[in-house]
């Protein structure tokens, strides 16, 4: 078995790993590179392998940094099967449709080519097959795999594969603990070799059970000062989690009903998919569903599908709450809200997700007092709060617990999907505690296992 890391190697986005045996070539994820200054050029560059030579593609979950280059892969010659869980299959189509329209608009605005166009989405989707958790898929005599619950976003799965006699585990992205709606991350059954993300390999999240308390405090404070609570949220999972927790806070009268806007067309389109696959809910969400309670609705909530509805939020009197994409503040409707509200001391910006290097969100999170948005200089006078427990990524303790959760310890661990300092600190912790062999691959590094 040969593993080659063609993405998310010593960085956080662009996941893409090639697994080869004497007869089979399987790609795990094919994501878009985001955040840094040359991401457009890197996404547009030819893929570092022949797409027509790939037999199958496995998608761990729907986030664009794991799925975003698949239509390009198909357009350039891939004709194999694509596998994902049933929710991931439908959520991925939404992600591709949304990304293709954004890229089409950017191509027109900046006079540059698009990575792919809306017409490229359906050919890719036609190759995408839904698979239940814990169900063996045989790609060839050399390669079979199952999806296990990853607990990262709705429908996310880590991969347990038998590759030419080697038991390979690939985490995709692993979730935080005590996440609303989602079932917990499964344990590894067996793994000789593990490939694990390391986004938060250098830190421990605050207690996730306290995050609803911090959200409650932020909503109540915002109501008292008659301000604007801005929540940049990833359209898949984070937006739905926040709606779920706001529903509980409003219904139980822990916070006053406040005009609240879900200003993310993608998040709105994802809601029916959550409703369709209620068998994937955790016990609490399933019980609410069974009682007839729609935990994505509460008094004061308005969904804003159209651009003019989004712009009209500015005219709504304060206090108000705006949940908008993108989560890393590098595009989407959150950008015009940042321009409108960042310079107001009565605004609170609640950062609830990872912020990649090079994004506006990263700059603000690190204390920038001025940011540039669409060539406009914007003063940051808002209160900025970061709630790490809302991250959809596992922290250091959870990652170590997961990678050592199998019946036997892995003989080799590769850390990807992390900035170098995060991966290095996690690697050293694992070496110190378990004396395991841990490597941090660079881009295009290959490793062979018998």
N, C-alpha and C positions, 0 to 999 in steps of 0.2 A: 504493500500500500504506500502510495506517495501522496503527500499533502503539500499544496502550494498556496501561499497566502497572497491573493491578488487584491485584497482590500482590507480596510480596518486594521492594518498592521502598524502599530505604534501611532494610531490615530483612532478617532471615535466613529467615523462614518465610512460609508462605501463598502460594507461587508461583502466579501466575495472570496470563497475558498474552493479550490479544485481538488477533488479526491480521485486518484487514478489507481486502477488495477491493471493487470495484463490485458483485460478485455473490456473494461468499462471506465468511462469518464463521467463523474457526477459533480455538478456544481452545487454548493450550498450557499444560497443567497446571491444576489447580484444587485447591490444597492447603489444609490446615488451618493456621490461625495458632496458634502455640505460644509458651509461655514468659512473655509479659508479663501484667500484671495484668488487662487488659481483653480478653484473647484470647477468652474465652467470649462476651462480648457481640458482638465483631467477627465471630466465626464464625456466630453466630445471626442477624446482620443480613441483610436482603435482599441478594442478589447485585446488583452495580452495573450489571447488563445484563439483558436479557430472556433467560432460558435457552432459551426456545423459538425464539429467533432464531439460535442457534448451529448451524451446519451440521455441525461435527465437533469432536472434542476429541482432542488428542495428549498422551499421558502419557509423560514422559521416563524415569521410573522409579517404583518402588513406594512410596518413603518417604511417610509420611502428610502431610508438609508440601508435597507435590506432588500428592497424590491424595485427601486427606482430605475434601474437600467435594463430591466427585463424586456420591455418593448424594443429597445435598441438591440438586445441580444437576438431577439426573434427576427427583427428586420434584417439583421446581418447574417442570418443563416441557420439559427438554432431551430430544429424541427422535432426535438424530443418531447417527453412528457414533463410537466411541471406539477409538483405535489405540494399541497398545503392543507391545513385543517379546513373544515367547511366554512367557519366564520372568516378565516384568513383569506380564503378564495374570493369571497364577495367584498371584503374590506380592501383587498389589494386592487380589485378593479376600480373601486372608488378613488383610491390613491393615484392610480395611473391616469384616470380621467381628469382628476383635479390637476395633477402635475402637467399633463399635456396641454391643458387650456392655459395654465400660467405660462408655460414655456412658449406657447404660440403668441401670447400677448407680449412677452419679453422679446421675442424675436422681432416682432413688428416695431416695438418701442426702441430697441437698441440696435436694430439693423444687423442682426446676427442670426445664424442658423439655430433651429431648435433641436434638442436632443432627440425628440420624437414628437409626432403630432397626434391629435385625437384619432385619426384614422389608423394609427399603429396599435391602438389598445385592443381592439377586438381580436386580431390575429394572435396576440399573446394570450388573451383570456381563453380562447378556444383550446389552448394546450394545457390549461390549468385544471387539475383534478382535485376534488375534495376528498380528504382522508380523515376518519375518526381517530381520536387518541387511542394509543395502545393497540393498534391494528398493524400487523406486519405487511409491508409493501416490498415485493421482490422486484428489483430493477433488472437484475441479472443473476446468474449463478454465483457471481462474485460479490454481489452487493444487495443487502436487504436492510430495511430500517423500520423503526416505529417513531411516532411522535409521542412525547410525554408532556404533561402540563408544565409550562414554564412560568406562569403567573405574572407575565410582563405586561401584555395587553390582551384584550379579548381574542381568544383563538390562538394565542402564541404557543409554540411548542419547541422543546429542545429535541435533538435527534439522537437516538441510540441506534447505531448501525453495526452490522456485521460485514466487514469489508475484507474479503479475501482471507478470512480467518482471524482478523484483528477486530476486537470490540472497540469501536470508536464512538465517543460521546461528544456532541457539539452543542454548546449551550444556546446558540443564538443570543438573545438577551434574556436575562433572568430577572424576575420581578422582586419587588420589595415584599415585606411581610404585611399582613393585615390589610390587604388592598380590597376596597369595596368591590362587590360584584364578582371578582375573580376567585376561582378556587386556588388553594395554595400550590406552590411549586412542588412538583413530584421529586422523590428521591431518585438517584441513579440506581439502576438495577446492576448493570455490569459495565465496566469500562477499562480497557487496557491503556487507551490514549484518550485524553480529554482536551478539547479546545474550548476555552472559556473566556467570556467577555470580562473586562476589567475596568469598566467606566468609572466606578467608584471604588476601585481597589485600594485607594489611599485614605478612605474616610469611613466613619461610622455615622449612619443617619440618627437623627433624634428619634425618640420613641414614636413609631408610627401611630400608636393609639392616642397620642396627644395632638395629632395634626388637626383633627376636627375642632379641638379647643382653640387652636391658633386661628383657624378659619373663622370660628365664632367670634373671637376677639376682634379680628380685623373687620368683620361685617358690622359689629356693634360700634366699634370706634368710628368707622366710616359714616355710619348713620348719625352718630352724635355730632360729628364735625361737619356734616352735610357736604361730604366730599365725593370723590369718584374712586371706586375700588377697581383697578385694572388687573385682570388675571390673564396673562398670556398663557394659553394652554394648548398642548398638542391635541389635534382634532380627534385622534384615536386614543381613548382611555382616559387621559387626564381630564378632558372636558366632561366626560361622562361621570368620572369619579366625583368631580366637584359638584355637578348637578345632583348626584346621589346624596352627597353630604349636606348640600344646601337644602335639599328636600327635607331631610331629617331635622335640620335646625329650624326651618320655617314651620314645618308641621307640628313640631313639639314646642313651638313658641319660644325657643331659646334666642332667636333673633327676630327683629321686626320685619314684616314683609317690605322689601325694598325693590324698586324697579330694577330688574335684572335682565340682561340681554345676552343670549347665546348668539354671538356674532361670528359664526364659523359655518359656512355652507357645508363643508366636509363633515364636521361634527354632527350637523343636523341630518345629513344624508345617512350617516352611520347608525343613527338611533333605531331605524327599523330592523337592521341586522342584529342588534342587541336583542330586540324583542323576538326575532325569529328563532334564535338559538338559546332559549331560556334554560335548556338542559345543561348549559355550560356555566350557569350561575353557581355561586357559593350558597350555603344554606340560608343565610339571612336574606339575600336577594331573591332566592327562590320562594321563600315564605312570603315576602312582600308581593311578588308576582302572583302567587296562588291566592292571596287575599283580594286581588283586584286592584292593588295600589300601583300606579305608574310612578316609579321613583325618579323619573326624569322630568316630572312636572311639579310645580308648586306655585302658590299665589305670588304674583308679581313677575313671573318669568315670561319673556317674549323672545321668540326666535326670529332672527332677522335674516331672511334668505337673500334679499335683493340688495345691490349696492346702495340704492337710494335710502333703503331702510337703515342700513348701517350708518350712512352719513347723518340721518335724521336723529340719531342718538344724541348728537351734540346739543340738540335743542331741548332735550328732556331735562327738567330740573333735577338738581342734586338733592339728596344722595342717590347714587345709582351704582350698579355693579355691571361691569362689562367683561365677559369671558370671550376671548377672541384668539384666533390663530394668527401667526404661528407661535409655537411654544418657545422657540429660541429667538423670537423677535428679529428674524432675518427676511421677512416677507409676510404677505397676508394682510388682513384687515387690522391687525393690532398696530400696524405701522402708522396709520392715520390717527388712531387713538393716542398713540405716544406723542405725536406732534401736537394734538389738541390738549393733552392733559399733563404731560411730564413737567411742564413749567409751572404747575399749580401746586403750592405747598399743601393744599388740602387733598391732593391725590395720594393714594397708596398703591404702589406697584407690588403685587404679590408674585414673586418668582417661584414657580412650583415644578420646575424641571431642569434637566441638565442644559447648560449653555455652552455650545461648542466655541472653541477659539475662533476669533474673527467675526463673531456675530454681535449685533447691537446688544443683545441680552447679556452676553459675557461682559461687555464693557460696563454696562449699567450695574451688573452684579458685583463687579470689582471696584465700584465706587466712582466711575466717571461722572463728572459734573456737566459735561457737554457731549452730546452725540450728534452724528450727522445722519439724517434720514432723507433720502431722495434729494441730496445736495442742499438740504436745509439744516442749519445749525440749531439744535434744540437744547435748551437749558434743562438740566435734571434737578428740579427742586422738589419733586415728589419724595415721599417716604418710600424707601425700598426695603421690602422684607423678603427673606429667602426661607422657604420651608422645605428642607431637604427630605423630610419624610414623605412628601408627595412624589418624590422621584419614582418612576416606573422601573428603575434599575436597582438591583440588589447592592447592598453596601459590602464592605470588606468582610465582615463577620458572616453574612449570608453566603457570599461567594465561597468562602473557605468551608463552611458547613456543607454546601451543596457538592463541591468537588470531592469531598471525602465521605459522601453519604452512601456510596455503593457497598456491595458485599465485600469487595476488596478495593484497595487503593490503586489509582492509576499509576502505571509505570512511567508515564510521561505526560506533562501538562504543557499546553501552549496557551499563552495569554494574548488575546487580540482585543480589538474594540476598546482601546483605552489610550489615553495620553501616556507618554513614556514614564513620567514620575508615578502615575497611578499604577501602571503595570509593574514597575520595578518594586514598589513597596509591597504590593500584593505577592509578587513572586518570592520576595525575601521572607515574608511572613509564613508562606507555605513551606519553604525550605527549612526555616527554623523550627516550625512546629511538627512537621511530618517527614522531614528529610527526603522530600520528593524531588524529582528532576523536573525543573520548570524552565521553559524557554520563552523568550519574547521575540517572535519573528519580525523581521523587517519586510517591506514590500517585495514580493516575488521570491521570498525565501522558500525553499523546498526541503522536505524531510521525508525519509523513507523508513518504513517499519516492516519487518518481515511478516 
